[in-house]
Amino acid sequence: MKTVLATLNAKYIHMSLALRYLKAYSEKEFDIELAEYTIKDPAMNVVTDLFRRAPDVVGFSCYIWNIEETIGIVRMLKKIRPDVRVVLGGPEVSYDTQYWMERLPEVDFIVMGEGEETLHHLLTELRDGSNKFHFVFGIAYRGRDGAVVLNPGRPKAALDDLPSPHYFADDVPQLPTRVVYFETSRGCPFSCQFCLSSIEVGVRYFDIERTKRDLLHLIRSGARLIKFVDRTFNIKRDYALEIFQFLIDNHGGSCVFQFEITADIMRPEVIAFLSEHAPPGVFRFEIGVQSTNEETNEIIQRRQNFAKLSRTVTMIKESGKIDQHLDLIAGLPEENYESFRKTFNDVFALGPEELQLGFLKMLRGTGVRARAADYGYVYMDHAPYEILGNDVLPFSDIVRIKQAEDVLEKYWNAHRADASVRYLIDEAFPSAWDFFQGFGAYWESRGWERIGHQLEDLFSRLREFVAMEAAAALPAAEGLMKLDYFRQHKYRPRKLWWDMSLSPEEHAFWMRRLVERPLDAGEPFAALRLSERELHKQVMIDRVPFDLAAYLADGVVRVGPGTDSLLVARFSADAERRADIYAMPLSSAAVI
């Protein structure tokens, strides 16, 4: 009996952890292949590949991001292979399972909850032909009369009885270019009503020595990015500290580790330890804030001390060692547009490297979905079940928030114009939200969401918006946009989005001056000892209307008489890094 375990990943770079657990648990007794696709793959291509594999059983791992595409594939597959047994599993079908069995007559079985032991038992019954499915805890199946039968759930597995999913030889060549998912525990201690993790009671841990062995194997096998899927990695302080120390000692210089942490319970001594010992860039933290509205947090049973959270985020940021990704959810109960504006500004003020703005999804099995009528929620009928409005946040406000989210992703989270955006928020707009909302609305009014864009377009469109909405800030903002644009390049850009402010004669003069008096651009530039030929190949210059040297030193934009500077961008010959920026004053002292 041949079994193919398949899933549609959100992106090609992802590797399904669930499929690997299932295969590792059952491969000694069953012929099991893994088949990973993406949600962008044409259904016909996926079905053709599965058909060629000639399976007797096909299992699909189902999530909100792939369930609708999976349904289309299952229906096609059953038309050409009506004899194949189809099994669904995963969080999307583990709740409202009766609904899924009734909606999808092509599906023979659904595995509910943890699947390793349940799938093994089901495959045993199918292989042996005994068909005693009523003994298989944790499955849904169809009885002889066609009626759906939901068996009782299976007790939670002893985690250390599960074979490791990280030792398949076929995975090793992929590790350097894929995201590796890893867990040290299962379960969550919190009860956030929008999250499926709130349904499971308690937290179970894998043996820490096993965890270390698996991590060391992945690092030595070439993994470059390992994302820990633990819902709250730092809930058990001693365990987390030991893993942090192990990774500090064994990261190998090229592997990055991402954790989901709860910031308001992180102890100062843990932050101090990381600040002192963590190598820069090796750790990333994802922190779910979701909302700073106290009434909202009480409704969704989310205990959160924002003052402590802010302290943690600030201390981590000041260490300069760890990038932070903070999450917000728009549309939570009793959070209207103005409340969400405050939440956004509260969190943006913490200066995260990335601020993810998501929208509430009414997941099957969650408390917010069960109480949807209490708050007047309307939402999509099918996955991803995103909200369309509620009693305090109409669809029109959701549209406005989505406008802001669009430009937030393009500019802040993509780090394409950090200096420009930071200046505009601080100097030209009432708040960060007002900048992103205003720019997002302008972007949509110009129809730019319907057309593509290159890097130059992002800057020219930002300039157009500033010229319309904050003209007084435009000169300095445009200078910072030039700086940001050069910093986006490893190679000397072939075209610019602006007209050079230096005339050809001025440009020639200052290029000669850089050859003759490189110290005017600072000692680091002079130390490059560039020849005239190298200078013309590697350097671009233009005027900016503020003291660039002061800005590079302290991040403050100083404008006024005599502050104009020459922006000197040097692009390394080996292109190993992006442009280095130097400043040259345009005062009379420098000209003499």
N, C-alpha and C positions, 0 to 999 in steps of 0.2 A: 504494500500500500504506500503510494507516494503522496506526501503532503507538501504543499507550497504555502509558506507564510508570507503574506504580502501586505504592503501599505503604500499609501501615497503621501510622501513627505511634502512639507510646505516648500522646501527648496532642495536642490540637488546636494548641497553641502551637508545636509542633515543625515544622521545615521539613526535608525530606529533602535532604541534601547529595548523596547518591549519585545520586538521580534527576536532579538538575540537572547533574551531571557528564556523565551519559549523554546527556542531551538536547543539551547544549552541544557535545558531540563529534560528534553525528550529525545535528543539525537542518538543516544546509545541504543534505543529500542526501535526507533522509527527513522525511515528515510525522509529527511526534511530538507527542503531548500528554502532559502530566503530570496524574495523578489521585491526590491524597492524601486518605486517610481516617484514621480512628483505630480502634484495637482495640475501642472501645466502640460503633462504628457497627453497626447490624444488618446481617447478611450480605446479606439480601434488598435492602436499600437500596444496598449497594455493587454487587451484581450488576446491579441495575436501572440504575444510573448507567453502568456499563461497557457494558451492552447498548445503551443509547441512544447511546453514542459510536460504535458500529458499527466496532470495530477489526478489523483483519486479524491483528494480533499484539498480545498483552498480555504485558508483563513485570512481574514482582513482585519487589520488593526484600525479602529475607527475613532476619529476625533472630530471636533466641530469644523476644522479646516478642510477635512477631506470626505466627510460622510456623503455629501450629495454626489460628488464625483465617483465615490466608491459604489453607490447605488446603481449608477448607470453602467458601470463595469460588470457588476454582479448580474444585472438583467441581461446584458449581452452574452455573458459567459454561459448562463443557464440556457439560452436559446440554442447555442451551438454544442453545449455539453450538458444536457439535462441530467445526466447520470452523476455529475460531479457533486460531492457534498460541500456545501458552502457554510462556513462558520464565521460569524462576526464576533469581535471582542473589542475591548477598549472602553474608555470613559463615556463616549458618546452613546453607546448602546447598553451600558450597564444600568441605566436608569430608564424608567418608562419602557421596560423591555417588552411588555405586552404590546405596546404601540408599534414597536419596530417589527415584531413578528407578524402582526396583522398587516402592516403597511407593505412588508416585503415577503410575499409568499415564496420568492425564490430562495430565501434563506432557510437552511435546515436547522441550524443551531446558533445560539448566542451564548457566549461565555460572559458571565457577569462578575465583575470585580477582578481580583488577582487571578491570572490565568495559568500560571505554570503547572500546578497540580491538576487543575480542572481540565485543561486541554489534554494532558497526558492520559487522564482517566477516560476522557471521551474518545481519544484515538485508540485506546486499548479496546473499548467496546466496539468501535467500528472495525478494527482489524480482526478481532476474534469472531465477529458476526453474532455476538450474543444480544446486542441491541438492548441491553438492560439500562436504558438511559435514565430511568427513574432512580438509579443508584448514584448517578453522577451529580454530586452537590455542585451548585453554582452554574447550572446551565438552564437554558430555555430550549424546548424542542417541541415537535408536533407529535401528538399521540396518534394511535391507529385510526381514530375517528377524525383526525385532522385538527382537533382542538389544541390550542397552545397550552403547554405545561411549563410552569415555572418551578423549578426545584428550589429547595432551601439553599441559602448561601453556604459556602465552604468556610470553615474556620481559617483564620489568617495563618499563612505559612510561617514556619520558623526560618528566618531569613538566611541563616548560615547553612541551611539544608539546600539552598538554591545554588546550583553551579554558577560560577562567574560567567557573564556574557562577553568578556573582553579578550578571549584567547582564540578567536577564529583566525586561522591563517589568511583567509581571503581578505580580512579587514586591514591587515598590516600595511599593504601598499597604499591604502586610501587615507590612513590616519593623518598624514601631513596636510591634506587639503580638505578635510571634513571636520565638522563639529562633532566631538565625542561627548555623549551624555553619560553622566555617572551619578550614582546615588550611594549615599552612606546610610540612609535611613528611609523609612516609609511612614507616612502619617504626618499629622500636624496638630500641635497643641491648641490651636485657636479655632474659633467658630464663626469666621467671617461668612455671612449668609449669601454672598455672591459667588462663593468658591466651592468646588466639589470636595476639596480637601477637608472642609469642615464636617463632612459626613462621617469620615473615619475617626474613630476614637483612639487616642493614644499614639505614641511614636515608638517605632521599633528600629533598632540599630543593627547594622552588620558588624561583625567582629572587626575591631580596628586594625588588627594585624593583617587580616585578609584585605581590607580596604587599602592598606599601604602597599601590599604586594601587587594588587591590581593597578594602582596608580603608577607604581614604579615600572611595571610592564608597559603601560601605555606611553609613558614619557620616553622610555628607552626605545620604544618601537616607532617613535617619530611623531606622536601627537603634538599638535600646535595649539589647539584650543579645547579645553575640557570644561564643560558646563555641568555643574552640580545641580541636580534636579530636586534636591531636598527642599521642602517647602519653607523651612526655617533652619538654615544650617547652624546658626549660633545658639539654638535653644539649649544645648548641652555644652556649657562653656568649656569644660576640660577636654571633651572630645574634639571640639572645634579647634582649641588651641594646639592640641597634639597634631591634628592634621595640618594646620597652618605651619607649624614648625617643621613637619616632615616635608612639606612642599617647598619651604624656604631652603631646606637642605638639599633637595633633590630635583628642583625644577629644570635643571639642565640648561638654563639660559635661553631657551627658545619656546617654552610652553607657557600659555596663559591660562589662568583658572578663574572661572566666574561662579559666584555664589549668590544665592538669594538669602538675604539676612533681614532680621527684624531689628531696626536701628535703635529703638527706644529701650531695648533690653540689653544692648551691648555695653559691657562694663568698661569704664575708662581704662582699666589696666590692660584690657585686651587691645584697645585702640593704641595705647602707649607701646605695647609690645610690637604691634604691626608697624607703627610709625618708626620704631627703632630698627627693626630687623627685616621687614619685608623689602625685597628688591623692587625698585620702581617698575611699574608696568606689568608685574607678574600676576597680581590679583585685581579682579574687578568685582564690585559689589552691586547687586540689584536690590533696590529697597522699595517696597510697596508702600507708598503713603496713602494713595487713593483719595482721601479727602481730609481737610482740616476742620470740617464742620462737625462740631461735637454732637449735635442732635442726630446727624446722619450716621456718625460712627456708633452711636448708641443703638440706633435702629438695626444696623447690620451686625451688631454684636462684635464690633472691632475695638478692642481695648488699645488705645494709642495715646502716649504722652508726647505731644508734638514738641514740647520744650526739650525733652530728653532726646528725641529724634534729631532735632536741630543741632543739639550739642554734638551728637555723634557724627552727623554728616559734616559739620564744620571742622571738627577735630581731624577727621579723615582727610578732608580737602586740604587742610593746612599742612598735613604731613607730606603732600605731594607725591605719595607713593601709589595710591589706589584710585582708579577711575570709578565714578559712581553713576549709576543709571537709576533714576527715580521714576516711579510709576504713579500716574493719576488715572482715575476712572470717572468719566463724566456720566451723569444720569443716575447716580445713587439716590435712594429715597430722601426726599425733602431737601435736596440740593438744587436750587434754581440757578438761573444764569449768573446772577450777581454773587451768589455764594460760591459758585465754581470759579468765577473770576478771582475772588479772594483766595480760594484754595490754590489756584495756579500761581498767583503772585507770591503767596506765602512760600511755596516750594521753589519757585524760580529764584527767589532771593537767596536761597542756599547755594546757588551756583553749581548745580550738578553738571557733569560733562554731557549727560544726556537726560532729557526729560520726556518720558513716553506718555502721550496723552491718548488713552484708550476710551472706549465707550462700553457701558454696561451691557453684558450679554446674559440673557436669562437662561442659564444653563439648566438642563433637565436634572432634577434632583436637588436643586439648591433652594434655600429658604426664600430668597427674593422672588423666585419664580412661583413658589407656593403662595406667596402673599401679593402677587402682582396686582390683583384687583383692589387691594387696600390702598394702593397709591396710584391707581389709574393708569397702569402701564399698558402701552401697546407696543408690540415688538414683532419682529419677523417670524413668520410661521416656521420656517426651516432654518437650519444652521447657516450663520452663526448666532441666530436669535438675538441680534442686536436691537436695542430699544429704538423706537420711533417717537417716543414721547411719554410723558406721565403728567400727573396733576399740576406739577410746578415747573416742568421743563417741556414746553411744546416743541413740535418738530421744527418750527422756525428757529428756535434757539439752538437746537442740535445742529442745524445747518450752519449757523454762525460759528459754533465751536469747531465744526469740521473745517471751516475756512482757516481758522487759526492753526489747527492741527496740521494742515497741509504745508503751510510755510514754515512752521516750527520744524517739521521733518526736513524740509529742503535746505534750511539755513542753519538753525542752531544744532540740531542733532547730527547733521552731516558735516558740521564744522567748516562750512565753506566761506563764512564771512563773520568770524567771531568778533574781530575788533570793531567792525562797522556796526553790527547789531548791538553789541554791548554799549557803544557810544550813543546810538540812537535811543536805546531804552533809557539810559541814564540822563540824557540831555534834551531829548526832543519829544518824548511821549510821557504821559502821566504814569504809565506802568508797563511792565513787560507784556501783560495781557493786551493792553491797548495797542501796542506796536504790532503784535502778531495778529490780533483780530482785525485791525485796520488794514494791514498789508494783505491779509487773507481775503478780506472783502474786496479790496482793490484788484487783487489778482483775478478773482472770479469775474469781476465787472469787465475786465479787459479780455475775458475769454481765454486766458492763458492755460487754464486747466484742460483745455481741449487740444492743445498742441504741445509738441515736445520742446525740450530746451537743452541747450548746451551750457557749459560753465559761463561763457560770456553772457548768455541770455539772463542768467540769474543775477548777474551784477547790473546789467543795463536796466532790468526790470526793477531792481531795488532802487537804483538811482531815479528812475521815473517816478516811483512812489514817493520817495523823499522829496523830490522837486515839487510834487503836488501837495503833499500833506505837511511837510516840515522844511520849507525852503530855507529858513534861516540856518539850519544845521547842515545844509547840503555841502558847502565847501569842505568843511572838515570831514564829513562823512565820506565824500568822494575820495579824499586823500586816503582815508583808512580803507576804502574799498580797493584802491590800487594796491595797497599793502597786502590785503587779504588775497587779492587775485594772484599776485606774484607768489605768495606763500603756498598756493595750491599747485604749483608747478615744480617738477624736477628738471624739466628741460626748458630752455628759453622759449617762451610762447611765441608762436608765429604771428598771432594777431592779438590786438587789444580791443577792448570794448569801449574805450574812450579815445578822444583825440589828444595827442600829446600836448602838454602845456608849454613845452619848450620849442622854440623855433629851431629850424635846422642849424642856424648859426649858433644859437645858445647850446644846443645839444653837442655840437662839435667842440665848442669851447670847454664845456664841463668834462667831456671825455678826455680831452688833452690834459685838463687840470688833474684828473684822477691818475693819469700816467705820471705827471710831473710832481704832484704833491699828494700821494695816496694817504698821507697822515691826516689830511683834512677830513677823510671819511673814517678816521679812527685807527688805532693801532692794530686791531684784528684784521681790518681790511688791508692795511699796509703790509702786514705779515704775509699776505698771500703772494706778494711780489709778482703781480701779473704783468706780463708784457703787454704792449699796445695791441698786438694781435689777439692775445688771450682775452684782453679786456673787451674787445669788440665782439668776440664770440660768446663770452660768458656773462656779460653785464648789461643790464638795462637801467636807465635812469629816467626820472621825471620829477617835477616839482610837486610838493604837498604844502598846504597852507597852515602848517603848525610846526612846532618844535619836535621834529621826529626823534632826535637823540633823547630828549626828555621823555617822550612817550615810550620809547624802547626800554628806558631805565625804570620808569615807575608806572606806566600805563595811564598817565594823565595827559589829556590833550590840551595844550597851551597855544592859544591863538592870540594874535595881536601884531603890532608893528615889529618888524625884524625877526619874526619867528618862522618865516618860510624856510623850508629845508629841501634838500635834494634827497630823494629816495633812491638808494643804490641797491639794486637786487642782483645778486650774483648766483648763477646757476652752476653747480659743481660739474666739472668735466666728466666725472664718473657717474653722475646722476643717482648717487646712492641716497641722497636726501633732497628735500625740497629747498627752495631758494633761501639763502641767507640774506638778511636785510641789514643795510648799514645806512647811517645818516651823515649828510654833509651840509653844514650851515651855509646859507646863501647871504650871510652878512658881508659887509664891506671888508671886514678883517680877513675873511676867507678869500676874497677876490683879489686883494692887493698882492 
